[in-house]
Amino acid sequence: MTKEIAVIGLGQFGGSAVKQLHKLSADVTVIDISESKVKYYEDYAVECIVGSATDEKMLKTIGIEHYDEVIIAIGEDIQTSILCTLILKELGVESITAKAQSNHHGKMLKKVGADNVLHPETEMGIRLANQLVNMSLVDYMEISDDTAIVEYDANERFINSALINIGIREKFGLNVIAIKRNKEVIVPPDPQMNILENDVLVIIGKIKNLNRFESKMI
Ligand code: ADP
């Protein structure tokens, strides 16, 4: 079934989310206080609303509680994003994702009921630093405070070894969840499969174990 998602706030972050959701065939409703912003995104949305994130009456009228997900993409105006989260929670919205501008903002969003809090600038900074320091690191995504999914270029230690013989799970407590080979994604990979040059390993595990793996193997 098509997901119904509302995006409140059409800045850089909210706008990119809307375009990508449209590309992925989600039904998107866009809400912004600025008429020109709403107009700009009308081709990507099934419903367009010029209104405030804190207008409880408007949110009730559009039946915001029936959406699968509501994204609050207002960073600058902290007070508005917190009040909006609170209103959405009280109206019974199932899943609220909110963008935080700072750690304090993030904590407050969690306190008032946001289910997911994103720190895009912080996350991009960490990703960049990781990529610069570790050249074989292709991508890095934290999925909680202590767990991440990491993509590594297979180095010469792995090439022509079967996945099972590297001991990623036994020695490091990590799991290879996929192997990217040319344009193909092999998921789940067969443990007996040989790793080839130019493969990218997609690994999930505790960050402390990933660090140990990196220092010993990468
Ligand atoms: P980014 O950093 O992603 O560009 P901004 O915080 O700068 O995010 O963008 C905020 C967006 O939210 C703007 O498009 C602005 O018009 C909109 N906005 C600000 N206040 C409200 C509000 N009370 N209700 C709805 N939209 C708002």
Boltz pocket constraint, residues with backbone or C-beta under 6 A from the ligand:
constraints:
  - pocket:
      binder: B
      contacts: [[A, 8], [A, 9], [A, 10], [A, 11], [A, 12], [A, 13], [A, 14], [A, 31], [A, 32], [A, 33], [A, 34], [A, 37], [A, 51], [A, 52], [A, 53], [A, 54], [A, 73], [A, 74], [A, 75], [A, 76], [A, 77], [A, 80]]
      max_distance: 6.0
